[in-house]
Amino acid sequence: MLLALLAAGAVVVLAVMQFAMHPAPAASGSYTATLMIDFGSRTPDLLAGHIVNWSYDGGWHYTTANSSQTEFIFSNVTFGNNTVWSLMQACSSILQKTTGSNLSLTKVHFREFGEFQITAIEGVANTNTLFWQYTVNGQPAQYGVQLEKISSGATVYWSMSPDQ
């Protein structure tokens, strides 16, 4: 009897772990969120040494302020799928429209998870001790960018962290 209960418990744990790795597909619709990319003192390929804020006022435009740090802020971006990846693609399109350059991302695909990891943003790559990580509304991400769902009004914040 005890073995049957332990086996049943193992099945439940495995089912929960499988669900955590593969959430339900993202819903289609229209969402609005903010994307922040904090390069810190590292030097991205584009607009280094500035705090850059993109906003929409009848059309996308950006403002810059000189800084020893570099940060990109895309405010109130509307996108059509409620994933972090969809938000990042929308921001890449905004960057293309306003600067002539797409958001440069390097990623590594993990086939077993149907997902990929971002390893560089605008030429700033992971190191042996720092890795690109993101939070959603201040909470660590549960999934990779293709599977992480976000709600309208969310803030996605990327920075380099010693934890991977």
MARBAVO-857320 format. One record per residue: x, y, z of N, C-alpha, C, O in turn; residue in three letters. Coordinates in nm, 3 decimals. Atoms other than C-alpha are relative to their C-alpha. Example, Ala and Ser with C-alpha at 12.3 -4.5 7.8 and 13.67 -1.06 7.14 Angstrom:
REM residues 2
<<0.089, -0.119, 0.000>, <1.230, -0.450, 0.780>, <0.090, 0.120, 0.000>, <0.194, 0.118, 0.066>, Ala> <<-0.082, -0.119, -0.006>, <1.367, -0.106, 0.714>, <-0.077, 0.109, 0.073>, <-0.026, 0.220, 0.090>, Ser> 
***
This chain:
REM residues 164
<<0.082, -0.119, 0.000>, <0.000, 0.000, 0.000>, <0.087, 0.126, 0.000>, <0.060, 0.221, -0.074>, Met> <<-0.090, -0.114, -0.007>, <0.281, 0.241, 0.091>, <0.070, 0.024, -0.133>, <0.087, 0.138, -0.174>, Leu> <<-0.062, -0.013, 0.130>, <0.455, 0.171, -0.241>, <-0.096, 0.060, -0.102>, <-0.056, 0.142, -0.185>, Leu> <<0.100, -0.055, 0.092>, <0.135, 0.247, -0.429>, <-0.017, 0.149, 0.023>, <-0.027, 0.225, -0.073>, Ala> <<0.013, -0.144, -0.030>, <0.103, 0.583, -0.250>, <0.124, 0.075, -0.045>, <0.114, 0.184, -0.101>, Leu> <<-0.122, -0.066, 0.045>, <0.467, 0.667, -0.316>, <0.004, 0.010, -0.152>, <0.044, 0.112, -0.207>, Leu> <<0.003, -0.004, 0.146>, <0.427, 0.576, -0.681>, <-0.099, 0.104, -0.048>, <-0.071, 0.178, -0.143>, Ala> <<0.100, -0.100, 0.039>, <0.113, 0.788, -0.705>, <0.054, 0.139, 0.023>, <0.033, 0.229, -0.058>, Ala> <<-0.061, -0.129, -0.027>, <0.299, 1.076, -0.543>, <0.102, 0.037, -0.105>, <0.111, 0.154, -0.144>, Gly> <<-0.099, -0.027, 0.104>, <0.578, 1.043, -0.798>, <-0.067, 0.041, -0.131>, <-0.017, 0.129, -0.201>, Ala> <<0.072, -0.036, 0.122>, <0.327, 1.058, -1.083>, <-0.048, 0.143, 0.008>, <-0.038, 0.217, -0.090>, Val> <<0.049, -0.137, -0.016>, <0.177, 1.378, -0.943>, <0.116, 0.098, -0.013>, <0.102, 0.200, -0.081>, Val> <<-0.115, -0.090, 0.008>, <0.521, 1.537, -0.901>, <0.047, 0.012, -0.144>, <0.075, 0.123, -0.190>, Val> <<-0.042, -0.006, 0.139>, <0.619, 1.445, -1.256>, <-0.098, 0.081, -0.084>, <-0.056, 0.157, -0.171>, Leu> <<0.099, -0.076, 0.076>, <0.293, 1.586, -1.392>, <0.014, 0.149, 0.028>, <0.004, 0.230, -0.065>, Ala> <<-0.016, -0.142, -0.034>, <0.346, 1.914, -1.206>, <0.125, 0.055, -0.065>, <0.123, 0.166, -0.118>, Val> <<-0.123, -0.047, 0.062>, <0.705, 1.940, -1.332>, <-0.019, 0.016, -0.150>, <0.032, 0.111, -0.209>, Met> <<0.022, -0.011, 0.143>, <0.593, 1.876, -1.688>, <-0.082, 0.125, -0.031>, <-0.053, 0.194, -0.129>, Gln> <<0.082, -0.119, 0.022>, <0.328, 2.149, -1.660>, <0.086, 0.126, 0.015>, <0.071, 0.222, -0.062>, Phe> <<-0.085, -0.117, -0.023>, <0.588, 2.393, -1.523>, <0.092, 0.025, -0.119>, <0.129, 0.140, -0.145>, Ala> <<-0.090, -0.017, 0.114>, <0.807, 2.332, -1.828>, <-0.076, 0.043, -0.125>, <-0.016, 0.105, -0.213>, Met> <<0.076, -0.030, 0.121>, <0.527, 2.374, -2.084>, <-0.137, 0.057, 0.035>, <-0.234, -0.019, 0.045>, His> <<0.130, -0.059, -0.031>, <0.248, 2.622, -1.998>, <-0.092, -0.007, -0.122>, <-0.049, -0.040, -0.232>, Pro> <<0.097, -0.003, 0.109>, <-0.067, 2.650, -2.206>, <0.044, 0.101, -0.105>, <0.109, 0.199, -0.071>, Ala> <<-0.037, -0.096, 0.105>, <-0.022, 2.825, -2.544>, <-0.051, 0.140, 0.031>, <-0.155, 0.158, 0.093>, Pro> <<0.037, -0.140, -0.022>, <-0.034, 3.202, -2.535>, <-0.124, 0.035, -0.082>, <-0.142, -0.012, -0.194>, Ala> <<0.122, -0.045, 0.067>, <-0.362, 3.365, -2.627>, <0.031, 0.114, -0.097>, <0.125, 0.190, -0.075>, Ala> <<-0.016, -0.112, 0.094>, <-0.393, 3.601, -2.923>, <-0.088, 0.114, 0.045>, <-0.190, 0.093, 0.112>, Ser> <<0.077, -0.118, -0.038>, <-0.520, 3.953, -2.875>, <0.087, 0.122, -0.013>, <0.179, 0.125, -0.095>, Gly> <<-0.078, -0.121, 0.000>, <-0.383, 4.295, -2.810>, <0.040, 0.030, 0.144>, <-0.045, 0.038, 0.232>, Ser> <<-0.054, -0.022, -0.133>, <-0.160, 4.365, -2.510>, <0.090, 0.122, -0.002>, <0.144, 0.159, -0.107>, Tyr> <<-0.088, -0.115, -0.013>, <0.035, 4.665, -2.385>, <0.090, -0.022, 0.121>, <0.040, -0.053, 0.230>, Thr> <<-0.095, 0.020, -0.110>, <0.351, 4.638, -2.172>, <0.121, 0.089, -0.022>, <0.136, 0.152, -0.127>, Ala> <<-0.124, -0.078, 0.006>, <0.683, 4.810, -2.101>, <0.118, -0.096, 0.007>, <0.120, -0.189, 0.088>, Thr> <<-0.124, 0.078, 0.001>, <1.024, 4.660, -2.179>, <0.115, 0.091, 0.041>, <0.133, 0.199, -0.016>, Leu> <<-0.118, -0.073, -0.044>, <1.335, 4.780, -1.995>, <0.120, -0.093, -0.013>, <0.116, -0.208, 0.030>, Met> <<-0.123, 0.077, 0.014>, <1.686, 4.660, -2.083>, <0.111, 0.082, 0.066>, <0.146, 0.190, 0.019>, Ile> <<-0.103, -0.069, -0.078>, <1.954, 4.758, -1.831>, <0.136, -0.060, -0.034>, <0.168, -0.171, 0.008>, Asp> <<-0.134, 0.045, 0.037>, <2.305, 4.729, -1.977>, <0.102, 0.034, 0.108>, <0.216, -0.011, 0.103>, Phe> <<-0.093, -0.043, -0.103>, <2.459, 4.887, -1.669>, <0.113, 0.079, -0.062>, <0.089, 0.166, -0.147>, Gly> <<-0.115, -0.072, 0.054>, <2.809, 5.010, -1.745>, <0.058, -0.069, -0.124>, <0.156, -0.021, -0.181>, Ser> <<-0.046, 0.068, 0.122>, <2.852, 4.762, -2.034>, <-0.041, 0.081, -0.122>, <-0.134, 0.162, -0.115>, Arg> <<0.018, -0.082, 0.118>, <2.862, 4.905, -2.386>, <-0.073, -0.075, -0.111>, <-0.014, -0.159, -0.178>, Thr> <<0.073, 0.064, 0.110>, <2.587, 4.797, -2.627>, <0.043, 0.059, -0.135>, <0.106, 0.164, -0.141>, Pro> <<-0.036, -0.045, 0.134>, <2.630, 4.830, -3.003>, <-0.072, 0.128, -0.040>, <-0.023, 0.201, -0.127>, Asp> <<0.083, -0.114, 0.038>, <2.363, 5.101, -3.021>, <-0.027, 0.090, 0.119>, <-0.063, 0.041, 0.227>, Leu> <<0.037, -0.102, -0.099>, <2.315, 5.423, -2.820>, <0.066, -0.019, 0.137>, <0.002, 0.004, 0.239>, Leu> <<-0.073, 0.020, -0.126>, <2.579, 5.341, -2.556>, <0.016, 0.131, 0.075>, <0.028, 0.238, 0.014>, Ala> <<-0.020, -0.118, -0.083>, <2.617, 5.583, -2.265>, <-0.121, 0.091, 0.008>, <-0.108, 0.211, 0.033>, Gly> <<0.124, -0.077, -0.005>, <2.254, 5.693, -2.272>, <-0.111, -0.077, 0.070>, <-0.115, -0.200, 0.066>, His> <<0.129, 0.053, -0.041>, <1.928, 5.636, -2.097>, <-0.093, 0.037, -0.115>, <-0.109, 0.156, -0.145>, Ile> <<0.081, -0.023, 0.119>, <1.694, 5.597, -2.396>, <-0.142, -0.043, 0.028>, <-0.167, -0.156, 0.071>, Val> <<0.141, 0.029, -0.027>, <1.316, 5.617, -2.364>, <-0.080, 0.015, -0.129>, <-0.088, 0.124, -0.187>, Asn> <<0.087, -0.003, 0.117>, <1.088, 5.525, -2.654>, <-0.143, 0.018, 0.049>, <-0.185, -0.045, 0.146>, Trp> <<0.141, -0.022, -0.035>, <0.730, 5.651, -2.638>, <-0.080, 0.028, -0.127>, <-0.024, 0.061, -0.232>, Ser> <<0.089, -0.018, 0.114>, <0.432, 5.684, -2.866>, <-0.087, 0.123, 0.023>, <-0.155, 0.135, 0.125>, Tyr> <<0.084, -0.119, -0.004>, <0.264, 6.017, -2.937>, <-0.043, 0.028, -0.144>, <0.001, 0.127, -0.204>, Asp> <<0.039, -0.009, 0.139>, <0.096, 5.967, -3.274>, <0.102, -0.067, -0.092>, <0.076, -0.084, -0.211>, Gly> <<-0.108, 0.070, 0.069>, <0.419, 5.792, -3.381>, <0.109, -0.028, 0.101>, <0.118, 0.040, 0.202>, Gly> <<-0.106, 0.036, -0.094>, <0.716, 5.628, -3.212>, <0.117, 0.096, -0.014>, <0.159, 0.130, -0.125>, Trp> <<-0.120, -0.082, -0.003>, <1.005, 5.850, -3.110>, <0.077, -0.033, 0.129>, <0.024, -0.100, 0.218>, His> <<-0.076, 0.025, -0.122>, <1.282, 5.838, -2.850>, <0.073, 0.125, 0.044>, <0.103, 0.214, -0.035>, Tyr> <<-0.080, -0.107, -0.059>, <1.462, 6.073, -2.617>, <0.120, -0.065, 0.068>, <0.112, -0.180, 0.113>, Thr> <<-0.120, 0.054, -0.063>, <1.812, 6.027, -2.479>, <0.051, 0.097, 0.105>, <0.031, 0.218, 0.096>, Thr> <<-0.070, -0.079, -0.101>, <1.999, 6.148, -2.174>, <0.136, -0.065, 0.021>, <0.145, -0.186, 0.040>, Ala> <<-0.135, 0.053, -0.023>, <2.376, 6.109, -2.134>, <0.007, -0.063, 0.139>, <-0.053, -0.014, 0.234>, Asn> <<-0.011, 0.071, -0.126>, <2.470, 5.866, -1.860>, <0.124, -0.089, -0.002>, <0.172, -0.126, -0.109>, Ser> <<-0.109, 0.097, -0.008>, <2.754, 5.646, -1.737>, <-0.055, -0.142, -0.016>, <0.020, -0.237, -0.036>, Ser> <<0.070, 0.128, 0.017>, <2.499, 5.362, -1.761>, <-0.078, 0.006, -0.132>, <-0.102, 0.113, -0.187>, Gln> <<0.084, 0.003, 0.119>, <2.298, 5.247, -2.063>, <-0.126, -0.079, 0.033>, <-0.119, -0.189, 0.086>, Thr> <<0.128, 0.068, -0.022>, <1.930, 5.159, -2.040>, <-0.095, 0.035, -0.113>, <-0.105, 0.152, -0.152>, Glu> <<0.105, -0.020, 0.100>, <1.662, 5.114, -2.306>, <-0.134, -0.019, 0.070>, <-0.153, -0.116, 0.143>, Phe> <<0.134, 0.010, -0.058>, <1.301, 5.177, -2.202>, <-0.101, 0.020, -0.113>, <-0.107, 0.126, -0.174>, Ile> <<0.107, -0.006, 0.100>, <1.016, 5.100, -2.442>, <-0.131, 0.005, 0.079>, <-0.174, -0.096, 0.135>, Phe> <<0.118, -0.020, -0.084>, <0.703, 5.242, -2.275>, <-0.129, -0.027, -0.075>, <-0.147, 0.017, -0.188>, Ser> <<0.136, 0.024, 0.050>, <0.349, 5.117, -2.335>, <-0.003, -0.050, -0.144>, <-0.065, 0.011, -0.231>, Asn> <<-0.007, 0.061, 0.133>, <0.421, 4.895, -2.635>, <-0.120, -0.093, -0.017>, <-0.148, -0.177, 0.069>, Val> <<0.112, 0.089, 0.031>, <0.119, 4.727, -2.795>, <0.051, -0.111, -0.090>, <0.121, -0.086, -0.188>, Thr> <<-0.044, 0.118, 0.076>, <0.177, 4.375, -2.928>, <-0.112, -0.102, -0.002>, <-0.206, -0.093, 0.077>, Phe> <<0.114, 0.087, 0.026>, <-0.040, 4.088, -3.046>, <-0.001, -0.136, 0.065>, <-0.096, -0.211, 0.044>, Gly> <<-0.003, 0.130, -0.064>, <0.061, 3.786, -2.838>, <0.056, 0.023, 0.140>, <0.152, 0.098, 0.155>, Asn> <<-0.037, -0.035, -0.136>, <0.098, 3.782, -2.460>, <0.124, -0.073, 0.052>, <0.122, -0.128, 0.162>, Asn> <<-0.126, 0.059, -0.046>, <0.456, 3.649, -2.441>, <0.109, 0.107, 0.001>, <0.100, 0.208, -0.067>, Thr> <<-0.115, -0.091, -0.005>, <0.783, 3.821, -2.356>, <0.063, 0.009, -0.138>, <0.105, 0.118, -0.180>, Val> <<-0.061, -0.001, 0.133>, <0.915, 3.720, -2.699>, <-0.077, 0.093, -0.095>, <-0.016, 0.167, -0.171>, Trp> <<0.081, -0.088, 0.085>, <0.625, 3.896, -2.875>, <0.025, 0.147, 0.034>, <0.035, 0.230, -0.056>, Ser> <<-0.032, -0.138, -0.042>, <0.693, 4.212, -2.671>, <0.137, 0.040, -0.054>, <0.153, 0.152, -0.104>, Leu> <<-0.134, -0.032, 0.049>, <1.063, 4.196, -2.765>, <0.001, 0.020, -0.151>, <0.072, 0.107, -0.201>, Met> <<0.009, -0.018, 0.145>, <0.978, 4.154, -3.134>, <-0.064, 0.135, -0.034>, <-0.019, 0.203, -0.126>, Gln> <<0.064, -0.130, 0.022>, <0.747, 4.457, -3.116>, <0.100, 0.113, 0.027>, <0.102, 0.212, -0.047>, Ala> <<-0.100, -0.102, -0.032>, <1.028, 4.660, -2.953>, <0.110, 0.004, -0.107>, <0.162, 0.111, -0.138>, Cys> <<-0.097, 0.002, 0.109>, <1.269, 4.547, -3.224>, <-0.052, 0.076, -0.121>, <0.023, 0.148, -0.187>, Ser> <<0.063, -0.074, 0.110>, <1.026, 4.682, -3.483>, <0.002, 0.151, 0.027>, <0.026, 0.230, -0.064>, Ser> <<-0.004, -0.142, -0.037>, <1.006, 5.014, -3.294>, <0.142, 0.055, -0.017>, <0.161, 0.165, -0.069>, Ile> <<-0.139, -0.041, 0.015>, <1.385, 5.032, -3.282>, <0.035, 0.018, -0.148>, <0.103, 0.114, -0.185>, Leu> <<-0.024, -0.009, 0.145>, <1.399, 4.966, -3.659>, <-0.062, 0.127, -0.058>, <0.002, 0.196, -0.138>, Gln> <<0.068, -0.119, 0.052>, <1.147, 5.244, -3.729>, <0.067, 0.129, 0.044>, <0.068, 0.227, -0.031>, Lys> <<-0.053, -0.125, -0.053>, <1.325, 5.499, -3.511>, <0.151, 0.018, -0.020>, <0.199, 0.131, -0.022>, Thr> <<-0.146, -0.012, 0.013>, <1.696, 5.418, -3.558>, <0.053, -0.067, -0.126>, <0.169, -0.045, -0.163>, Thr> <<-0.046, 0.074, 0.117>, <1.713, 5.197, -3.868>, <0.069, -0.131, 0.034>, <0.123, -0.197, -0.054>, Gly> <<-0.067, 0.123, -0.044>, <1.848, 4.905, -3.662>, <-0.096, -0.084, 0.084>, <-0.164, -0.031, 0.172>, Ser> <<0.080, 0.090, -0.083>, <1.666, 4.600, -3.522>, <0.070, -0.023, 0.133>, <0.190, 0.003, 0.147>, Asn> <<-0.057, 0.039, -0.128>, <1.719, 4.491, -3.163>, <0.082, -0.127, -0.023>, <0.027, -0.230, -0.061>, Leu> <<-0.090, 0.113, 0.024>, <2.020, 4.260, -3.189>, <-0.004, -0.096, 0.117>, <0.029, -0.060, 0.230>, Ser> <<0.009, 0.103, -0.103>, <1.965, 3.936, -2.997>, <0.075, -0.125, -0.046>, <0.062, -0.166, -0.161>, Leu> <<-0.063, 0.130, 0.026>, <2.179, 3.623, -2.980>, <-0.067, -0.098, 0.095>, <-0.088, -0.068, 0.212>, Thr> <<0.071, 0.096, -0.083>, <2.007, 3.312, -2.854>, <0.051, -0.141, -0.027>, <0.105, -0.170, -0.134>, Lys> <<-0.034, 0.141, 0.010>, <2.075, 2.943, -2.793>, <-0.129, -0.078, 0.016>, <-0.204, -0.058, 0.111>, Val> <<0.125, 0.079, -0.001>, <1.795, 2.696, -2.870>, <0.017, -0.126, 0.083>, <0.118, -0.196, 0.072>, His> <<0.006, 0.123, -0.077>, <1.708, 2.419, -2.626>, <-0.118, -0.081, -0.050>, <-0.231, -0.061, -0.008>, Phe> <<0.104, 0.078, 0.066>, <1.514, 2.167, -2.833>, <-0.087, -0.076, 0.100>, <-0.208, -0.086, 0.082>, Arg> <<0.075, 0.081, -0.096>, <1.413, 1.955, -2.532>, <-0.108, 0.080, 0.072>, <-0.205, 0.023, 0.121>, Glu> <<0.098, -0.085, -0.065>, <1.224, 2.251, -2.386>, <-0.085, 0.079, -0.101>, <-0.180, 0.147, -0.062>, Phe> <<0.071, -0.078, 0.100>, <1.103, 2.399, -2.716>, <0.018, 0.149, 0.024>, <-0.074, 0.227, 0.003>, Gly> <<-0.024, -0.135, -0.049>, <1.263, 2.722, -2.600>, <0.143, 0.041, -0.031>, <0.225, -0.042, -0.069>, Glu> <<-0.137, -0.045, 0.013>, <1.572, 2.935, -2.629>, <0.036, 0.097, 0.110>, <-0.052, 0.155, 0.176>, Phe> <<-0.052, -0.092, -0.101>, <1.791, 3.141, -2.398>, <0.066, 0.117, -0.072>, <0.141, 0.096, -0.168>, Gln> <<-0.068, -0.119, 0.054>, <1.898, 3.498, -2.479>, <0.140, 0.004, 0.062>, <0.154, 0.004, 0.184>, Ile> <<-0.138, -0.001, -0.049>, <2.279, 3.508, -2.454>, <0.071, 0.133, -0.027>, <0.179, 0.157, 0.027>, Thr> <<-0.057, -0.133, 0.024>, <2.347, 3.860, -2.588>, <-0.110, 0.093, -0.048>, <-0.199, 0.054, -0.124>, Ala> <<0.092, -0.105, 0.046>, <2.152, 4.182, -2.636>, <0.086, 0.118, -0.044>, <0.168, 0.168, 0.033>, Ile> <<-0.077, -0.112, 0.057>, <2.297, 4.455, -2.861>, <0.150, -0.017, 0.021>, <0.221, 0.079, 0.054>, Glu> <<-0.144, 0.026, -0.008>, <2.639, 4.289, -2.852>, <0.053, -0.022, 0.140>, <0.170, -0.057, 0.156>, Gly> <<-0.041, 0.025, -0.138>, <2.652, 4.263, -2.472>, <-0.036, -0.145, 0.033>, <-0.153, -0.179, 0.049>, Val> <<0.021, 0.145, -0.013>, <2.700, 3.889, -2.416>, <0.018, -0.049, 0.144>, <0.084, 0.015, 0.226>, Ala> <<-0.024, 0.069, -0.127>, <2.681, 3.655, -2.119>, <0.150, -0.018, 0.018>, <0.225, -0.029, -0.079>, Asn> <<-0.140, 0.029, -0.033>, <3.014, 3.605, -1.943>, <0.003, -0.128, 0.082>, <-0.098, -0.196, 0.095>, Thr> <<-0.009, 0.117, -0.089>, <3.141, 3.327, -1.718>, <-0.072, 0.021, 0.132>, <-0.105, -0.075, 0.202>, Asn> <<0.061, -0.029, -0.130>, <2.984, 3.503, -1.421>, <-0.130, 0.081, -0.007>, <-0.202, 0.088, 0.092>, Thr> <<0.122, -0.080, 0.014>, <2.701, 3.724, -1.557>, <-0.082, -0.049, -0.117>, <-0.029, -0.081, -0.224>, Leu> <<0.091, 0.054, 0.100>, <2.398, 3.613, -1.754>, <-0.121, 0.092, -0.014>, <-0.167, 0.151, 0.084>, Phe> <<0.123, -0.076, 0.020>, <2.102, 3.795, -1.912>, <-0.115, -0.074, 0.067>, <-0.138, -0.192, 0.042>, Trp> <<0.117, 0.052, -0.071>, <1.799, 3.741, -1.689>, <-0.109, 0.104, -0.008>, <-0.081, 0.223, -0.024>, Gln> <<0.106, -0.099, -0.002>, <1.458, 3.902, -1.684>, <-0.101, -0.030, 0.109>, <-0.116, -0.143, 0.156>, Tyr> <<0.109, 0.011, -0.096>, <1.179, 3.967, -1.440>, <-0.126, 0.056, -0.066>, <-0.119, 0.133, -0.161>, Thr> <<0.129, -0.054, 0.043>, <0.811, 4.035, -1.498>, <-0.065, 0.059, 0.125>, <-0.095, -0.013, 0.220>, Val> <<0.055, -0.072, -0.115>, <0.670, 4.296, -1.261>, <0.079, -0.028, 0.128>, <0.022, -0.044, 0.236>, Asn> <<-0.088, 0.020, -0.115>, <0.970, 4.242, -1.034>, <0.016, -0.145, 0.045>, <0.092, -0.171, 0.137>, Gly> <<-0.007, 0.141, -0.037>, <0.924, 3.863, -1.015>, <0.085, -0.077, -0.101>, <0.073, -0.053, -0.222>, Gln> <<-0.080, 0.079, 0.095>, <1.176, 3.616, -1.165>, <-0.089, -0.074, -0.099>, <-0.198, -0.120, -0.065>, Pro> <<0.075, 0.070, 0.104>, <1.059, 3.461, -1.491>, <-0.014, -0.147, 0.035>, <0.075, -0.207, 0.095>, Ala> <<0.024, 0.142, -0.022>, <0.907, 3.114, -1.473>, <0.043, -0.084, -0.119>, <0.074, -0.203, -0.105>, Gln> <<-0.027, 0.071, 0.125>, <0.980, 3.020, -1.836>, <0.095, 0.083, -0.086>, <0.137, 0.192, -0.047>, Tyr> <<-0.076, -0.075, 0.097>, <1.185, 3.124, -2.136>, <-0.088, 0.102, -0.070>, <-0.209, 0.105, -0.048>, Gly> <<0.072, -0.112, 0.060>, <1.084, 3.423, -2.349>, <-0.115, -0.041, -0.092>, <-0.212, 0.034, -0.104>, Val> <<0.108, 0.043, 0.090>, <0.870, 3.223, -2.594>, <-0.121, -0.051, 0.076>, <-0.233, -0.046, 0.025>, Gln> <<0.110, 0.060, -0.076>, <0.659, 3.064, -2.320>, <-0.050, 0.086, 0.115>, <-0.160, 0.063, 0.165>, Leu> <<0.040, -0.085, -0.112>, <0.648, 3.334, -2.051>, <-0.112, 0.094, -0.042>, <-0.093, 0.182, -0.126>, Glu> <<0.115, -0.085, 0.030>, <0.303, 3.493, -2.064>, <0.002, 0.125, 0.088>, <0.042, 0.119, 0.205>, Lys> <<0.009, -0.124, -0.076>, <0.252, 3.852, -1.957>, <-0.137, 0.063, -0.023>, <-0.201, 0.039, -0.126>, Ile> <<0.128, -0.069, 0.009>, <-0.056, 4.063, -1.894>, <0.021, 0.144, -0.044>, <0.131, 0.198, -0.033>, Ser> <<-0.008, -0.142, 0.031>, <-0.134, 4.410, -2.020>, <0.040, 0.076, 0.126>, <-0.004, 0.044, 0.236>, Ser> <<-0.047, -0.080, -0.112>, <0.037, 4.667, -1.801>, <0.127, -0.054, 0.064>, <0.182, 0.008, 0.155>, Gly> <<-0.121, 0.061, -0.057>, <0.333, 4.438, -1.726>, <0.124, 0.081, -0.033>, <0.128, 0.154, -0.133>, Ala> <<-0.132, -0.054, 0.027>, <0.691, 4.558, -1.703>, <0.098, -0.118, -0.002>, <0.110, -0.191, 0.096>, Thr> <<-0.103, 0.103, 0.015>, <0.961, 4.322, -1.832>, <0.134, 0.070, 0.011>, <0.162, 0.164, -0.064>, Val> <<-0.128, -0.067, -0.027>, <1.306, 4.413, -1.700>, <0.115, -0.099, -0.019>, <0.124, -0.200, 0.051>, Tyr> <<-0.118, 0.082, 0.027>, <1.627, 4.263, -1.842>, <0.122, 0.063, 0.064>, <0.141, 0.185, 0.057>, Trp> <<-0.129, -0.046, -0.053>, <1.962, 4.288, -1.663>, <0.093, -0.121, 0.006>, <0.050, -0.235, -0.010>, Ser> <<-0.098, 0.108, -0.013>, <2.280, 4.086, -1.621>, <0.012, -0.035, 0.147>, <0.026, 0.053, 0.233>, Met> <<0.001, 0.048, -0.138>, <2.286, 3.873, -1.308>, <0.096, -0.117, 0.015>, <0.119, -0.190, -0.080>, Ser> <<-0.089, 0.114, -0.021>, <2.529, 3.624, -1.152>, <-0.075, -0.133, 0.009>, <-0.012, -0.239, 0.002>, Pro> <<0.078, 0.123, -0.010>, <2.246, 3.370, -1.118>, <-0.054, -0.039, -0.137>, <-0.104, 0.046, -0.211>, Asp> <<0.058, 0.045, 0.126>, <2.146, 3.157, -1.414>, <-0.102, -0.107, 0.024>, <-0.162, -0.158, -0.070>, Gln> 
***
